[in-house]
Amino acid sequence: MGHRRVIRTLAAAAAIALTASACSAGASSTSEGEGGESRTDMVVAHTAEPVNLDFTTTAGAAIPQALMENVYESLVRIDQSGELQPALATSWEVSEDRTEYTFDLQDGVTFSNGDEFTSSDVKFSYERVKSDAWQNQLKTKMDIVESIETPDDSTVTITLTQPSNRWLFDLASLVGAVFSEDAVNDLANQAVGTGPFEVSAFTRGQEIVFDARDDYWGEAPALEEVTFKYFRDSVAATNALRSGEVDVIGNLQAPELAGELESTEFQVIEGTSNGEVVLSMNNADGVFADQKAREAVLYAIDEQTILDTAWGGYGTLIGGMVPPTDPYYEDLTGVWEHDVEKAQELVEEAGIAGEEIRFAVPNLPYATAIGDIVVSQLEEAGLSATIESQEFPAVWLDRTFTNHDYDMSVINHVEARDILTVFGEGSYTGYDHTRIDELAAQADAGTEEEYVEGMKEVARTITEDAGAGFAFLFPNLIVADPAVQGLPENWVSDAFPIATLSWS
């Protein structure tokens, strides 16, 4: 899937039961409020809701999706092309040995509680990532930091234990979020950051309301209020769009519904993402501790059929844990060609015929759709999988991700460059990380060319070891009122940025 914006010709919405008034409401631009005044608010529909507002102790993509770049900021950020740009840092210099980064900070920045932003906040925040206060597994991205110095309020120097090609990029993720030391006692309920918005209301499972800050240090957002509303059901989200209850569907979770939205009413933006849909297998325990058993699954799976059937052909087959937008991408789709006979042979060799496979499937639309197809394909190879539907995020994160109590699962890993998190030490996949640890370390400390080649080898090793299956790369598929502008075409960072949103 390339970086492109497409407006698709869509068929009439015959399958969705809508009243004539709802259709009429959806057909007209909502850029004006009562009396013809320009609207200053917008409602965006999402699927997976945050269980709280604290990504330092809670895993999952929903919290940083809502808060990063909108409420919390880092020293750097990632733009739509995947390139690093200044954020709270105006610029930075790197020492000749590539271990020391000196950042010059923005002036006149305050947190939403009124606290002044200085270099001491950076030091506090990044040292806190390395403490027990942070429990999110992604904290390992900061392990390479040796020391942080603050020669003055507007300068911070960070020294690494060794050169790193990925650390500065990692800093643009949630581990780089800067907090006020006076505002970390109740992160689950109160988010205090330097960003253009603050959270004015949070109702778990329903919505987050963001209010624009009058005192934001950067360019003021065009909207005064943005609300994220959460819908488990894709049809309900689509109906809400048609009726005017919401203005944007942030990532359509049922692509077949796109064909039921008339092109004259809505814009459909198709872009790319970092979201690798991983068919994970517990490498450390149970039936899939045997590599032959995992290989049987990979031969049994037909990724093209999964993509076409479960997600309407939207997305990209990749064969590994690296999206095409990363510099070390390599097409690995040919490593495990679909071969039912070979799968059947391996099932017999591994002695797993008749074994009951516990397939933990989060109750998310894409996962549910994929799960049914995978079960059918495994049956053809002589494998029996029973789906255990798990509430997401609470149950799946606890039982599968944290306690590793599963045989097989499916999840969209959306964090940027997360291959070493998903297959590193302590990961729920149980992959033998010693197979890649030295490769990854040498690549990270090497030249840019050595980094690219080394990480290609890491990704290929995981795929060849049958560490997991890779169904497809998730598309960024947005449907919106035609008057909405500034939507993020590509999802290449942790955030769904809202400061750029406006009405035409």
N, C-alpha and C positions, 0 to 999 in steps of 0.2 A: 504494500500500500504506500503510495508516494505521498509527499507533502502537497496536497492540493485541495482546493475548495471546489466542491461540485454542487450544483443545484440539480437534483434529479427530477425527472418527470414521473410523477407518482399517480397511481390510480385512485379512484374515488374510494371513500371510506365506507365500504359496504358492510364490513364485518363488525364494525363498532356501533353499538346502539346509542345514537345521539339524538336528542330532540332537535327540532328545526331551529329553536332559539339558540341552542348551544353551537350548532353549526354556523349560524349567523354571527355569533360572537367571535368565533375563531377566525372567520373569514376577513374580518376588518382589522386594520392595524390598531394596536393598543398603545401607540406612542403618545396619545393625548388622553388626559384625564377629563373629568367633568368640566364643562365650560370651555373645552378646547385648550386648556393649559398643558404644557409639556410635562410628562410624567417624570418624577424624580425617584421612583422606586421600581424594583424588578423582582420577580419570583422565579427561582431556578429549581427544577425538580431533580433530585438525585435518588439513588436506590439504597445503598448501604449506609445506614446512619451511624454516627458516632455514639458509643456507649457513654462517653463523657468527653471532656475537653482537654484531657491530659495525655498527649502522645509520649511523654517521658516515661510513663509507667504502663501504657496500654498500647498493644500492637494493633495493626490494621491501618488501611489507607484512608479511611473516612475522616479521621481527625485532622491530619495534615492537609488533606484535600480542602477542608474548610478553612483552616487557620493559617497555613503557611502563605506568605506574601500578602495575605489580607489583614491578619492581626499580628503575626510574628514575622520578623525579617531576619535574614542572615547578613553576613558581610558581603556575600555575593549571591547572585541569582542566575537561573538558566533561562535564556530567551527562547522564543518559539522555534528557532533553528537549532537549539541544543547547545548554543554557545554560552560561555560564562560572561556575565556583565556585573559591573559594580552595583552594590545595594547600600548597606550601611557603611561600606568602605568606598571611598572615592577612587582609590587606586591602591596598588600593592607592588612591592619589590621582592624578588627572590634572590637569595644569596647564590654565589657561584657554585657552591656545593649542593644547592637545591634543598637544603634542610631548614633554612630560616626565611620566614615570610613576615614582612613588615607592612602593616596596613595603615593607611591614613584614613581617618574616620570622618563622616559627615558632621558638619556643625549644626547646631540648633535643633537637634533631634530630642524629642521627649517621648516617654511612654504614655499610654492612654490614661494612666493614673496621675500624670503630671510630673513624674520623676524624670530628671535629666539623664540622657544617655551619654555615657562616657566609656573609655576603654576598660574601666573596672567592671562594667557590666559584661563585656565580652569575656574577660578573664573568669569572672564568677560563673557565667553560663557554661563555658567550655570545660572548666574544671569540674563542674557539677555533672556533666555528661559522664565523666570518668569515675564518678562516685557511686555509692549504693543508691543514691536518690533516683538515678536513672535505672529503669528496669527493662525498657524497650531493647530488644536484641540488637537493633541497629546502632546502639551505642559503641559497638566495636569499631566503627569507622573512626573514632577518636583515639583509639589505642595507640596510634603512632605519634601522638603529641607528647613531647618530652617536657616542655615548659612554656609558660606564657608570661611575658613581661609587659608592663605598662609604663613606659618612660614618661608619658604625660597623658592628659585626658583624651587627646585626639589621636594617639598612636598606640598600636598594640603589636608586639613582636611574638610570633609563635614559632617555636623550634620543634622540629620533628626528629625522631630517633634515627631516621634514614631518609633518603630522597623518596618521594612518592609521586607517581603520575596521577593518582586518582584522588588524593586527599582534598585538593582545592575543589574539585568537582563534588566530592562528598559534602563539603562545607555548605553547598547550596541546598542540601537536603535538610530534613527536620533536625538533625544533630547540630546544625549551625544556627538554630534559632537563638536569638538573644533575649534574655529575660531580665527583669528588674529584680534585684535581690530582695526587695520588699514585697514581691508579689508572686511568690512561689508556694505559699502555704496551702492554697486551695486551688490548684491548677485544674482539677476535675470540673470545677464549677465556674472559675473566674479566669479568663484569658486576658492578660495585660501585656501588650506588645507595642512596638514602634510603628506598626503598619498603618495603612490608610483607613482601616475600619476598626471598630470595637464591637464585641458581642453585647447586644442590649437585651437579648432574651434567648434562652436555650430550653427547649422542651424535648426531652429525650424521645426518640422515635418519631418525632413530628417535624420539628423545625429549629433552625438557628436564624436569628435576625441580626443583621449587621448594620450598624449606623456609621456613616462617614464621619471622620474626625475633622473638626474645624481647624485643629492645630497640627495637622499632619505636615511633616517637614518637606515632603516631595510634592509632586504635581497632584492637585486635588482631584479625587474621583468625580466623575460626572454625575453619579447617582448619590442620593442622600441615604437611601436604604435598600439593602438587598436581602432577600430571604431565601434560604435553602429549605425546601420542603422535601420530605422523604416519603417515597412511595415504594412499597414492597412489590406491588403489582404493576406491570408495564402498561396494561390496558387502562388502569386507573390513572396513571401518569399521563397517558396520551389523551384520555378524555378530559383531564384537567387542562391540558394545553389547548384542546379544541374549544373548551368552554370559557377560556380566558382566566381560569384560576391560577395557572402558571404561565410564564412567558417563554421559558426555555426548558428543554429536557437536556440535562447536562451530559448524559451519555445514554443513548437509547438502549435499553436492555432487552428489546425484542425487535430485531431489525426487520422482521416480516411486517411489522406495523408501519414501517416507513412507506410501504407501498399503498397504504390506506390513507395517507395524508396527501392532500391535493397540492400540487406544486404551486398553484396560484395562491395558496394560503400560507405556506410555511417554507422557510429555508432549511435545507438539510446540508450540514457541513460534515464532510468526511475527511478525517485526518489520521494521523498515526499516534502511537502511544508507546510507553515502555512496558506495557502489560503483557507479560508472558503467561498464557494460560497453561499451568503446569499440571500434568497428570502425575501426582506424586505417589511414590510407593515407599513404604517403611523399609529402608535398606538395613536397619539395625535389628529388627525383631520380626518374628512371624514368617509367613510364607515367602515374603519378598527379600528376606535376608540372603536368599540364594540368587545369584545373578542370573542363572538360567531361567528362573521363574520370571524375573523382570524382563528378560529378553523375549520370553514368550508373549508377554503383554504387548511389547513394542511391535512385534511382528503382527500381532492380532489387530492392532489399532490402525484404522484408516483415517488419517487426519483430514484428508480432503473431504471425505464424507461427513466427518464431524463438523468441519467448517461450513460446508454447504447446507447441511441439515439443521444444525443447532443455531447457526448465526447468519444464515442467508447469504453465505459467500463473502460477507464482510470480514476483513482481516487478512493476515498474511501467514503462510506456512513458513516456519523458520528452523525447526529441528533442533534447537538449542536454546540456551538461556540468555541470548544476546539479541537485541533488536537491531534492525538494519541501520538505525541512526547512531549506533555506537561505533567507534573507530575499529574495534576488534571483531566486528560481525563477520561470520562466515556461514554460508548456506549449508546446513547440516541435515537437510531433509532427506538426503539419500542414504544416510547411515543405516536406518532401519526401514527398509521398504516393506510395504504391506504384503504379507505372505502368510495366509492362513495355514497352509500345510506345514510350513516351517514352525509356526506357532504351536500347532498340534504336536509336532515331534518334540519340541522343547518341553511342553507340558508333560509328556510321558517321561522324558529323560529326567526332569526335575522331580517326578513323582508327586505332582500336585493335582492330578486329575481328581475331581470331586472335592477338593479343598474348598471350604467356605471362605470367601474373601469379603471382609468388612469394608465396604466402600462408603467412606464418610463424605457426604455431599452437602455443602452449605446451602441453605434455602435462598439462594440467589438465582435469578432467572437463567443466566448463562450456565451456571453449574448444574442446575436441574436438567436443563435441556441436554447438556453434554453427558451427564450421568446415565440417562436412559439409553443413549446411543452406545456408550462404552460397554454397558452391561450386555447389550445385544451382540456387539462384536466379540466380546470375550466368550460368550456362549458358543459361538461358531468355532472357537479354538479349544473348547472343552473345559472352560473355566466358568465357575459359578460365583457371581458377585451379588451380594445383597446390599442394597442402598440403605444407609442410615442417614436420613435427613436430619441435619443439625442447624439449629438457629444460628444465624450469623448476625453480629460477630460473637456474642457471648459464649455459646456452647462450642462452636467450632474452634475459637481461639483457645478456650480452656482445654477441651478434650483432645483435639487433634494437634493444634499448633504447639501448645505448652506441654501437655502430658504425653504426647506422641502415642495416644491410644487409638490406633487405626492400622489398617493394612494398605488401603489406597484412598486417595482423595483427589479433588480437583479444585484449584484456586487460581485466581488471576493475581499474580505478583506484579504490582504496578510501580514499585519503587525503582528509581533510576539506578542502573548498574548494581543490581542486588545479587549478582551471581554468587559472590562469596558469602553473603548472608544466608541465602537459601541452601547452599551446599557446604557451608563452613561448620566449624565445631559447634556442637550444641543445637544444630538445626533440626527441625521436626522431620526432615527427610531421612536423617540417620545416615547420610552418605559418608563414606570413608574419606574424610577431609584430608587425611595424610597423603592421598593421591594427588592433591593439587596445592597443598600448602606451600611447598618450596617453589613450585612453578610460579604461583601467584606472587610470592614475595620477591623473587628475582625479577619478574616482569615489572612490578611496581617500582622497584629501585633502579631499573635500567633506563636506557635512553627511550625516547618516544617510540622509536622503531621496535626496540626490544619489548616494550610494554605491549604494543599491538600484537606482535607475534606470540609473546608469552601468554597473553590472555586468550588468544585464539586456541592455543594448545590446552589451556585450562577448560575452555568450553567444550572442545572436542573430546577431551578425556572424560568429562562428565557424561556426555552423550554416548560415547562408546562403552562406558561402564554401565550403561542402562540405568544411570542414577535416577532418571525420571523420564516420563514422556512429555512432549511439548505439543499441545494440541494446535495452538496458533497464537499469533500476536494479535492482541485485542485492538480493534479499531477505536478511534475517537469519533463517535457518531453523534452529532448534536442536531437537534431539531428545535427551531425557534420561530417566534413571530418575525415576519420579514423586516420589521422596523428595528430589530435589535442589532446593535453593532458592537464590535470589539470582542467577539467570542474567541476563546483560545482554540484555534484550529487543531493544534497538536497538543497532546498531553505528554509533555516531556520532563515535567518536574513533579514534586509532591503535590503541588497546589492546583486548584481551580481558581485562577486569579479573577477578581471581580472589579478591580479598580479601572479597568479599561472598558467596562460595559457602559453602553449608553443607548439612547433612542435616537433614531434619525428624524 
